[in-house]
């Protein structure tokens, strides 16, 4: 393990704010990390950007019914992980753009919760190997997320009438982690927290209830990340990290 990896492994955070494009994305990319942080006393807040309305190809499933189901599933999953609060921004699933409205809302949540670490998707991840093409919502949320971190969260004139003038004062985060990244350099030991990660994923019944190979996939991914990290860990989650403290 390098000196940089050792320093990263020792970091502790008082409060974390995780931005996730859809219900279940955060658990898949960082469920063990959220559970671990919560077990260590970190206050973990989850902010879900979209309403999840495109999460079914069954034409008999009503839109409002699906939105309500996915919110309930997200709350149940978050409770298992030890998340203290879930915020739903309600943007339309499948139609997300890196808009000023989204940037403003993400800045508002950063200023409202004042976390020392924020987590969001890596906007540079278009695909992985020959197996996965990244969802455009993930990339657009990642673009807005980075704009919210810099310059958004610390710049008074940006959206002043809607934020600063309404009491949302600037906030400088100490760390930024990008999830769903192929450039991970911050490795979290996930061993001991994989069971709760799997339980949280299974709480998303409408999305993952029929995935018979879920456990094998999730454990295999954790083992692959651990091996690639060179840390000697058995199971891990990985993020691209930036530190401003």
Secondary structure, DSSP 4 states (H G I P E B T S, - for coil): --HHHHHHHT---SEEEEEESSTTHHHHHHHHHHHHHHHTT-EEEEEEEE--TTS---TTS-HHHHHHHHHHHHHHHHHHHT-SEEEEEEEPTT-----HHHHHHHHHHHHHH--SEEEEE-TT--EETTTEE--HHHHHHHHHHHHHHTTGGG-TTTTTTTTGGGT------SEEEEES-SS--EEEE-TT-HHHHHHHHHT-HHHHTT-TTHHHHHHHHHHHHHHHHTS--SSEEEEEEEE--
